Amino acid sequence: MTEITAPKSPISAEQFADEIREQLKYTQGVTEQQATDADVYVAAASAVRRHLMDAWMQTQQDMINGDTKAVGYLSAEFLMGKQLSNALLNVGLTEQFEEAVKNLGHDPQNVIDAEYEPGLGNGGLGRLAACFIDSLASLGVPAFGYGIQYKYGIFKQEFDEEGKQVETPDYWLENEEPWGHIDYGRSQRVNFGGEVVEENGKRVWKPSWAVRAVPVDYMVPGYKSGRVNTLRLWTSKSYDEFDLLTFNKSEYLDAVRPQVVAENISKILYPEDSTPQGKALRLEQQYFFVSASIHDAIRVFYPGQDKPDLTTFPQKINFQLNDTHPVIGIPELMRVLIDEYGYDWDTAWSITSKTFNYTCHTLLPEALEVWSADLIGALLPRHLEIIKKINDQFVKELAAQGVDKKQIERMRIYTDGKDASVRMAYLATYGGSHVNGVAELHSQLLKDVTLKDFSDAYPDKFTNVTNGVTPRRFVRMANPRMSDLITEGLGTDAWMSDLEKLQGLVPLADDAEFVKKFAEVKQANKRAFVDFAKRKYGFEINADTMFNTMVKRLHEYKRQSLKILAVISTYADIKSGKLDVDSIVPRTVFFGAKSAPGYAMAKETIQLINNVSRVVNNDPATKGKLSVYFPWNYNIELAENLIPATDLDEQISQAGKEASGTGNMKFALNGALTVGTLDGANVEIRERVGAENFFLFGMTVDEVDALYAADYDHGGSRRYYEEDPRLKQAIDMVADGTFSEGDKKTYENLVNDWLTHDYFMTLADFGAYMDIQDEIESTYRDPMKWARMAVLNVANSGYFSSDRSIEDYLERIWHTGPLA
Ligand SMILES: *Cc1c(COP(=O)(O)O)cnc(C)c1O
């Protein structure tokens, strides 16, 4: 076997500098003297890309010629983060880069910073996809990521004078983007609309419009694996660049309209997280990338074949459906097999159901996509027929199994009647081989509640794969100081590709010297963040305070409102003298969160946090003891800077609502302690790091259910307000205008909701949350104890590597492995 390496051969810093010079001159046309940091970034990225080329081609060849099944990760979102330092790390060119760039007279950090972060995802789901393709490449497993190259990623968040969120468009392709390679030769036609007619006893789709899906390929270099996979993101183009007839009549705008409509499909990422809107354009996007990807995979694995034997398709590639967004792929593959390749229904079904698997990412019923049958029928009439037929077959199968009528009605994929609709999660569960949740608790609740009927009928389909994060980006790149200390402590850097090796740090938790160094690293990270925040946001932060962080999408179930009410309560107690300000642990509270633009309650919460920040930070009574900062536009870059600097991490969602969380894993792996509920992967984190090294509070899933049964969300919350003076005071201050310059209307919706509805039980958990703070503070007062606990968090969190998640997928779901 030939050894595959990327870079092809080791190079020196001088050689790397020469390659950058060459790019600058012959591709970009700038002299070394003229070159800006941004120019050098583009040149360095292009040079790195060239180093990946041989391994990329070899990986593709080995994938096509060998018999190792590939993975197609279908995801509407890939939240990649900046690429340059990741690529350098994975191919082992970091040092050469730094020296080369210095020799060219630039600061390496400025060159890295010149890259614009692509925001092709909302939050956890998109970041998971990015971690997974990194791990697949690092493990040497042949894989494609398939998605959409949105022209506009997730909006940029700013705050106005009143502290309200303002969204501005994220035109990330404004400057040169050196990573994506557009490949017109691999375009696919994607049809829409029209009708289905009967021709020679066959159903034939006569679409009324079509777009051209053009792939933009991104290389995905594995860490030290020598393998480079592909992230193929589709962009939409028009076929009829100009309708000349119309153009001749000098109706120019009409002539270009089809082009505008076609290019709309990949124009914008929907900014909803957890609560999709049933918009036609979104369904168009879903079908667009899934149809193109399926046809692409057939072309990749059966090159040049007019009549391929597609019964072998499930041995060539398995598609993983990342949530319900790509589920239209199931009827699409059926259609392709039957209509385009002439297979009979049963053969097509056998192929399709072996090809797909489904990852469910939620427990919130409103997050499970349901499409109106009218919409699907108008856009994809042939698919609606196929879905109905799948439903008929499904209903028959259930009846034959003896499933009772009522249960069958509940389980229908296609519901008849006036508001006929298609339930995508049910289609995915029936149409694929496996269904997985993303943490133990979540998978259990899927089986017990959300998909119970399905779990009863098809128990063997259900499995769990607990999420993970890539240690390359979220430990090594984000936290070089701690990484060096770990490598020193373990005597090897092998932990970066085998994160369970962090276990070797356990004995070092009792080594005072090591624990002290660990605490020093944290302090250095905090100082570095203070500099970053000063530069980027103009904040003046005191590094000698506890850094207490809550960063994630803004959603009621995540309960940023619980955190801010606690801050308000502490503030009130300081003001009233109930708390001696000199007796408390000085704290800096950080929030980072975007809200969906149409989510009123979430936006009001953002406004409240900003105004609490304004009031508290400017009050001499709390100066230096309690401050609140809300750096805007939470993204991967902010995560990479803030997480390693955090002492205390907030994972305080209502039990039973967070499917997994991955932020929690990033924090534990960076030596932050967690205050959290028994929800999502918190449960497993706590089990591994030890209950004594985790600040647990709040209701369990069973207690939450009991409160719902007692009608909590219909007026039950008010009792907590009336019975807990701390809570009453905090809510009263929100209501009385303390954080809105006297205006009592600003937070009316929030206050009303807390007192009458409070579906996510912020009020019911408030007391427990306040009570745990004493334990947190007394622990923090003993710095060596805190640092020791932090070391044990790191040492025992190796399980939460996305490499381990991928190994679980390989074993439980995909049944494949690395290329030979
Ligand atoms: C990890 C990550 C998330 C997910 O955070 P959760 O706390 O798991 O919701 C969201 N956004 C960014 C930028 C991230 O890096």
The ligand as an SDF file (V2000), in Angstrom:
LIG
                    3D

 15 15  0  0  0  0  0  0  0  0999 V2000
  -21.3410   24.7480   19.7160 C   0  0  0  0  0  0  0  0  0  0  0  0
  -22.0600   25.9010   19.1380 C   0  0  0  0  0  0  0  0  0  0  0  0
  -23.4540   25.9850   19.2470 C   0  0  0  0  0  0  0  0  0  0  0  0
  -24.2650   24.9600   20.0070 C   0  0  0  0  0  0  0  0  0  0  0  0
  -24.3520   25.3610   21.3500 O   0  0  0  0  0  0  0  0  0  0  0  0
  -25.4130   24.6830   22.3640 P   0  0  0  0  0  0  0  0  0  0  0  0
  -25.0520   25.2720   23.6770 O   0  0  0  0  0  0  0  0  0  0  0  0
  -25.1580   23.2130   22.3090 O   0  0  0  0  0  0  0  0  0  0  0  0
  -26.7550   25.0640   21.9020 O   0  0  0  0  0  0  0  0  0  0  0  0
  -24.0920   27.0730   18.6970 C   0  0  0  0  0  0  0  0  0  0  0  0
  -23.4090   28.0470   18.0590 N   0  0  0  0  0  0  0  0  0  0  0  0
  -22.0580   28.0110   17.9510 C   0  0  0  0  0  0  0  0  0  0  0  0
  -21.3620   29.1250   17.2490 C   0  0  0  0  0  0  0  0  0  0  0  0
  -21.3420   26.9450   18.4750 C   0  0  0  0  0  0  0  0  0  0  0  0
  -20.0120   26.8950   18.3520 O   0  0  0  0  0  0  0  0  0  0  0  0
  1  2  1  0
  2  3  1  0
  2 14  2  0
  3  4  1  0
  3 10  2  0
  4  5  1  0
  5  6  1  0
  6  7  2  0
  6  8  1  0
  6  9  1  0
 10 11  1  0
 11 12  2  0
 12 13  1  0
 12 14  1  0
 14 15  1  0
M  END
$$$$
